[in-house]
Amino acid sequence: MSTTMVDWNVAVSTARKLVKPGPEISMEGALSAVAELRDAAQRAEVYVQDVTGLTVPRATAPVLVVDRPGWIQANADAFKTIMEPLTTKAAAKIAATGRAGGQMQAVTARVSGAEVGALLSYLAPKILGQFDPFYTGAVDEPGGRLLLVAPNVVMVERELELDPTDFRLWVCLHEETHRVQFTAVPWLRDYLNSQVEEIVNATDLDPGALLEMIKNAVATVGESIRGNREFSIVDLVQTPGQRATVERITAVMSLLEGHADVVMDSVNPDVISTIDTIRKRFDVRRQSQGLDRFVRKLLGLDAKMRQYRDGARFCNQVISQVGMDGFNKVWTSPEALPTPSEIADPDLWVARNHSIA
């Protein structure tokens, strides 16, 4: 009997059937866009390292320029990885209930797969780029990969009448910051995985409740992304310990996004000549950028925009006090990461890590 709670084949096939087609573009134009995005990613990586002082290993995380179906498959794989510990635990409990429980699980997996597919089809046209920290590559490669969704980049630059070369580099700068973070700080990926495991290990629901939770969670997150209700992973956890873990994850996500904002804010017309135009016209759409809109929703970051903004404020305030080298102490160990209270009050982090009252 399958141990999955979501039929991922159904999810991918549903999403690919429902997703809107990309903008019309000639084969020559498509190949040119792909080549320019790859070049922009390389240029952005150099810039990010210069600004942040972080150094990536020679075998860095790969860059993939994908279309919408490619993004769908990549994110289905990522969601499967994230959910695997919980679904395995749930399936083990359900298996103990016998054949009826297994039949219920199979039906629920198909239904959940269709719901995940609908959600992916909704998101696929909206994401310009993202870093997937949960991807596992070859043994000698660091984890994670950068996805750049070429048709979406082309669509937005056309809609906003932006210079394509400048806009493509601008998109890459934000996402490359995340790639540099995770490849220069290899323990960061394991830390996030360990936090997810803590939540799973503390989850102890009866089989029926587990089925219902996973079935409803997908639909509820979908409603949240569509703006019908506010929801985060906090709504799925049951214990104070789990909520504390979620708050730690949220603090790290705020740090990562705030750090990316610092890099973006450092860009001037010498780097991207039309940067002021891009920022002005993209202000509304910028909510779709970052590690991933789904992840931000799932962690409650969109429902807590002040907490999200505090990430940038934390980084800027710490850098103003101890410089970039002093700030980079956040990357030395999990213990050096800011706590939720330190994200809100950067002076606390500075005092703890630099002996400054």
C-alpha positions as CSV (number, residue, x, y, z in Angstrom):
1,M,0.0,0.0,0.0
2,S,1.3,3.5,-0.9
3,T,2.3,5.6,2.0
4,T,1.6,8.9,0.3
5,M,-1.3,11.2,1.4
6,V,-1.2,13.2,-1.9
7,D,-1.2,11.5,-5.3
8,W,1.6,13.6,-6.9
9,N,1.0,12.2,-10.4
10,V,-2.6,13.5,-10.2
11,A,-1.3,16.8,-8.8
12,V,1.1,17.4,-11.7
13,S,-1.3,16.2,-14.5
14,T,-4.1,18.4,-13.1
15,A,-1.9,21.4,-12.9
16,R,-0.6,21.0,-16.4
17,K,-4.1,20.7,-17.7
18,L,-5.3,23.8,-15.9
19,V,-2.4,26.2,-16.2
20,K,-2.7,29.1,-18.5
21,P,-0.4,29.2,-21.5
22,G,2.5,31.6,-21.5
23,P,2.8,34.6,-23.7
24,E,3.2,34.2,-27.5
25,I,6.9,34.3,-28.4
26,S,9.0,33.1,-31.4
27,M,11.4,30.3,-31.0
28,E,14.2,32.8,-31.5
29,G,12.8,35.0,-28.8
30,A,12.4,32.2,-26.4
31,L,15.9,30.9,-26.9
32,S,17.3,34.4,-26.5
33,A,15.3,34.9,-23.2
34,V,16.6,31.6,-21.8
35,A,20.2,32.5,-22.7
36,E,20.0,36.0,-21.2
37,L,18.5,34.7,-18.0
38,R,21.3,32.2,-17.6
39,D,23.8,35.0,-18.2
40,A,22.0,37.3,-15.8
41,A,22.1,34.6,-13.1
42,Q,25.9,34.3,-13.4
43,R,26.3,38.1,-13.3
44,A,24.0,38.4,-10.3
45,E,25.9,35.7,-8.3
46,V,29.1,37.7,-8.6
47,Y,27.3,40.9,-7.5
48,V,25.6,39.2,-4.5
49,Q,28.9,37.8,-3.3
50,D,30.5,41.2,-3.6
51,V,27.7,43.0,-1.6
52,T,27.2,40.3,1.1
53,G,30.8,39.1,1.6
54,L,29.5,35.5,1.3
55,T,31.4,33.0,-0.9
56,V,29.8,30.2,-2.7
57,P,31.6,26.9,-3.4
58,R,32.8,26.0,-6.8
59,A,30.1,23.4,-7.2
60,T,27.2,25.7,-6.6
61,A,23.5,24.9,-6.7
62,P,22.2,24.6,-10.3
63,V,20.2,27.2,-12.2
64,L,17.3,26.0,-14.2
65,V,15.4,28.2,-16.7
66,V,12.0,26.5,-16.9
67,D,8.6,27.0,-18.5
68,R,5.3,26.7,-16.5
69,P,5.0,22.9,-16.7
70,G,8.6,22.7,-15.6
71,W,7.9,24.9,-12.6
72,I,4.9,22.8,-11.7
73,Q,6.9,19.6,-11.7
74,A,9.7,21.1,-9.6
75,N,7.4,22.4,-7.0
76,A,5.4,19.2,-6.8
77,D,8.7,17.5,-6.1
78,A,9.5,20.1,-3.4
79,F,6.1,19.8,-1.7
80,K,6.5,16.0,-1.7
81,T,9.8,16.3,0.0
82,I,8.5,18.7,2.6
83,M,5.4,16.6,3.3
84,E,7.1,13.2,3.3
85,P,7.7,12.9,7.0
86,L,4.2,13.8,7.9
87,T,2.5,11.7,5.3
88,T,4.7,8.7,6.2
89,K,3.7,9.0,9.8
90,A,0.1,9.5,8.9
91,A,0.1,6.4,6.6
92,A,1.6,4.2,9.3
93,K,-1.2,5.1,11.6
94,I,-3.8,4.6,8.9
95,A,-2.3,1.2,7.9
96,A,-3.0,0.0,11.5
97,T,-6.7,0.6,10.9
98,G,-6.8,-2.1,8.2
99,R,-8.2,-2.2,4.7
100,A,-10.9,0.4,5.2
101,G,-8.3,2.9,6.3
102,G,-6.2,2.1,3.3
103,Q,-9.1,2.6,0.9
104,M,-9.9,6.0,2.6
105,Q,-6.3,7.0,2.2
106,A,-6.2,6.2,-1.5
107,V,-9.3,8.3,-2.2
108,T,-8.0,11.1,-0.1
109,A,-4.6,11.0,-1.9
110,R,-6.4,11.5,-5.3
111,V,-8.6,14.3,-4.0
112,S,-5.6,16.0,-2.4
113,G,-3.6,15.6,-5.5
114,A,-6.3,17.3,-7.6
115,E,-6.4,20.2,-5.0
116,V,-2.6,20.6,-5.0
117,G,-2.7,20.6,-8.8
118,A,-5.3,23.3,-8.9
119,L,-3.1,25.4,-6.5
120,L,0.0,24.8,-8.6
121,S,-1.8,25.8,-11.8
122,Y,-2.9,29.1,-10.1
123,L,0.6,29.9,-8.9
124,A,2.6,28.8,-12.0
125,P,1.9,32.0,-14.1
126,K,2.7,34.3,-11.2
127,I,6.2,33.2,-10.1
128,L,9.2,34.8,-11.8
129,G,11.9,32.9,-9.9
130,Q,12.5,31.0,-6.7
131,F,15.2,29.1,-4.9
132,D,14.1,25.6,-3.8
133,P,16.3,24.7,-0.8
134,F,14.8,21.2,-0.4
135,Y,16.1,19.9,-3.8
136,T,18.8,17.2,-3.5
137,G,21.2,17.0,-6.3
138,A,24.3,14.8,-6.9
139,V,26.3,13.6,-4.0
140,D,29.1,16.1,-4.6
141,E,26.7,19.1,-5.1
142,P,25.2,21.3,-2.5
143,G,21.5,21.0,-2.0
144,G,19.0,23.3,-3.6
145,R,18.4,24.8,-7.1
146,L,17.4,28.1,-8.6
147,L,14.3,28.2,-10.8
148,L,13.8,31.0,-13.3
149,V,10.4,30.9,-15.1
150,A,11.2,32.4,-18.5
151,P,7.6,32.9,-19.9
152,N,6.5,34.7,-16.7
153,V,9.5,37.1,-16.8
154,V,8.8,37.8,-20.5
155,M,5.1,38.4,-19.7
156,V,5.8,40.9,-16.9
157,E,8.4,42.9,-18.7
158,R,6.0,43.3,-21.6
159,E,3.1,44.3,-19.4
160,L,5.1,46.9,-17.5
161,E,7.1,48.0,-20.6
162,L,10.4,47.4,-19.0
163,D,13.9,47.0,-20.5
164,P,14.2,43.2,-20.8
165,T,17.9,43.0,-20.1
166,D,17.6,45.2,-17.0
167,F,14.5,43.5,-15.7
168,R,16.0,40.0,-16.1
169,L,19.0,40.9,-14.1
170,W,16.9,42.5,-11.4
171,V,14.8,39.3,-11.1
172,C,18.0,37.2,-10.9
173,L,19.6,39.5,-8.2
174,H,16.8,38.7,-5.7
175,E,16.7,35.0,-6.3
176,E,20.5,34.7,-6.5
177,T,20.7,36.1,-3.0
178,H,18.8,33.1,-1.8
179,R,21.0,30.7,-3.8
180,V,24.1,32.3,-2.3
181,Q,22.6,32.1,1.2
182,F,22.0,28.4,1.0
183,T,25.2,27.4,-0.9
184,A,27.5,29.6,1.2
185,V,25.9,28.4,4.4
186,P,25.4,24.7,3.8
187,W,24.0,23.9,7.3
188,L,21.1,26.3,6.7
189,R,19.2,23.7,4.7
190,D,19.7,21.0,7.3
191,Y,18.5,23.4,10.0
192,L,15.2,24.1,8.2
193,N,14.7,20.4,7.7
194,S,15.3,19.7,11.4
195,Q,12.7,22.3,12.3
196,V,10.1,20.7,10.1
197,E,11.0,17.3,11.6
198,E,10.4,18.7,15.1
199,I,6.9,19.7,14.1
200,V,6.2,16.3,12.6
201,N,7.6,14.4,15.6
202,A,5.3,16.4,17.9
203,T,2.2,15.6,15.8
204,D,0.1,12.9,17.3
205,L,-3.3,12.8,15.8
206,D,-5.7,9.8,15.3
207,P,-5.7,8.5,11.7
208,G,-9.1,10.1,10.8
209,A,-7.9,13.5,12.0
210,L,-4.7,13.2,10.1
211,L,-6.5,12.4,6.9
212,E,-8.9,15.3,7.4
213,M,-6.1,17.7,8.3
214,I,-4.0,17.0,5.2
215,K,-7.1,16.9,3.0
216,N,-8.4,20.3,4.2
217,A,-5.0,22.0,4.5
218,V,-4.4,22.1,0.8
219,A,-7.9,23.6,0.1
220,T,-7.5,26.1,3.0
221,V,-4.1,27.3,1.8
222,G,-5.5,27.7,-1.7
223,E,-8.3,29.8,-0.3
224,S,-5.7,31.9,1.6
225,I,-3.6,32.5,-1.5
226,R,-6.7,33.5,-3.4
227,G,-7.4,36.1,-0.7
228,N,-10.5,34.4,0.8
229,R,-9.1,33.9,4.2
230,E,-5.9,34.2,6.3
231,F,-4.2,30.9,7.1
232,S,-0.7,29.7,8.1
233,I,0.9,26.5,9.2
234,V,0.3,27.7,12.8
235,D,-3.3,26.7,12.2
236,L,-2.3,23.1,11.7
237,V,-0.1,22.7,14.8
238,Q,-1.4,21.6,18.1
239,T,1.1,22.2,20.8
240,P,3.0,25.2,22.2
241,G,6.3,23.5,21.3
242,Q,5.2,23.2,17.7
243,R,4.2,26.9,17.6
244,A,7.6,27.9,19.0
245,T,9.2,25.9,16.2
246,V,7.1,27.6,13.6
247,E,8.1,31.0,15.1
248,R,11.8,30.0,14.7
249,I,11.2,29.1,11.1
250,T,9.4,32.3,10.5
251,A,12.3,34.3,12.0
252,V,14.8,32.6,9.6
253,M,12.5,33.2,6.6
254,S,12.3,36.9,7.6
255,L,16.1,37.0,7.9
256,L,16.5,35.5,4.4
257,E,14.0,37.8,2.8
258,G,15.3,40.9,4.6
259,H,18.9,40.0,3.6
260,A,17.7,39.8,-0.1
261,D,16.1,43.2,0.3
262,V,19.4,44.6,1.5
263,V,21.0,43.4,-1.7
264,M,18.2,44.7,-3.8
265,D,18.3,48.1,-2.1
266,S,22.0,48.3,-2.9
267,V,21.4,48.2,-6.7
268,N,21.9,51.6,-8.4
269,P,21.8,52.8,-12.0
270,D,25.5,51.9,-12.4
271,V,24.4,48.2,-12.2
272,I,20.9,48.4,-13.7
273,S,20.3,51.7,-15.6
274,T,16.5,51.6,-15.4
275,I,16.3,50.4,-11.8
276,D,14.2,53.4,-10.6
277,T,11.6,52.6,-13.3
278,I,11.6,48.9,-12.5
279,R,11.0,49.6,-8.8
280,K,8.2,52.0,-9.4
281,R,6.3,49.8,-11.8
282,F,6.9,46.6,-10.0
283,D,5.9,47.7,-6.5
284,V,2.5,46.0,-6.5
285,R,3.7,42.8,-8.1
286,R,6.7,42.5,-5.8
287,Q,4.6,40.5,-3.3
288,S,5.0,37.5,-5.7
289,Q,8.8,37.5,-5.3
290,G,10.9,35.7,-2.8
291,L,11.6,32.2,-1.8
292,D,8.0,31.4,-2.8
293,R,4.6,32.9,-2.4
294,F,3.2,29.6,-1.3
295,V,5.8,29.1,1.4
296,R,5.3,32.7,2.7
297,K,1.5,32.0,2.9
298,L,2.1,28.7,4.5
299,L,4.3,30.2,7.2
300,G,2.0,33.1,7.7
301,L,4.4,35.7,6.5
302,D,1.8,37.4,4.2
303,A,-0.7,37.5,7.2
304,K,2.1,39.1,9.3
305,M,3.5,41.6,6.9
306,R,5.0,43.6,9.8
307,Q,7.1,40.6,10.7
308,Y,8.1,40.2,7.1
309,R,9.2,43.9,6.9
310,D,11.1,43.5,10.2
311,G,13.5,41.1,8.4
312,A,14.8,44.0,6.3
313,R,14.8,46.3,9.2
314,F,16.8,43.8,11.3
315,C,19.4,43.4,8.6
316,N,19.8,47.1,8.0
317,Q,20.0,48.0,11.7
318,V,22.5,45.3,12.5
319,I,24.7,46.3,9.4
320,S,24.6,49.9,10.5
321,Q,25.9,49.0,13.9
322,V,28.5,46.3,13.2
323,G,29.0,46.4,9.4
324,M,28.5,43.6,6.9
325,D,31.2,41.5,8.5
326,G,29.6,41.7,11.9
327,F,26.2,40.9,10.4
328,N,27.6,37.8,8.7
329,K,27.9,36.2,12.1
330,V,24.3,35.2,11.6
331,W,25.6,32.5,9.2
332,T,28.2,31.0,11.5
333,S,25.9,28.5,13.3
334,P,22.2,27.8,14.1
335,E,22.8,29.4,17.5
336,A,23.8,32.7,15.9
337,L,20.5,32.9,14.0
338,P,18.2,35.7,15.3
339,T,15.3,34.6,17.5
340,P,11.8,35.9,16.8
341,S,12.3,38.5,19.6
342,E,15.6,39.6,18.0
343,I,14.0,40.0,14.6
344,A,11.7,42.5,16.3
345,D,14.5,44.1,18.3
346,P,17.8,43.9,16.4
347,D,19.7,45.4,19.4
348,L,19.1,42.2,21.3
349,W,20.9,40.2,18.6
350,V,23.8,42.6,18.5
351,A,24.1,42.5,22.3
352,R,24.1,38.7,22.3
353,N,26.6,38.2,19.5
354,H,28.8,41.2,19.8
355,S,28.8,42.0,23.5
356,I,27.3,45.4,22.8
357,A,24.8,46.7,25.4
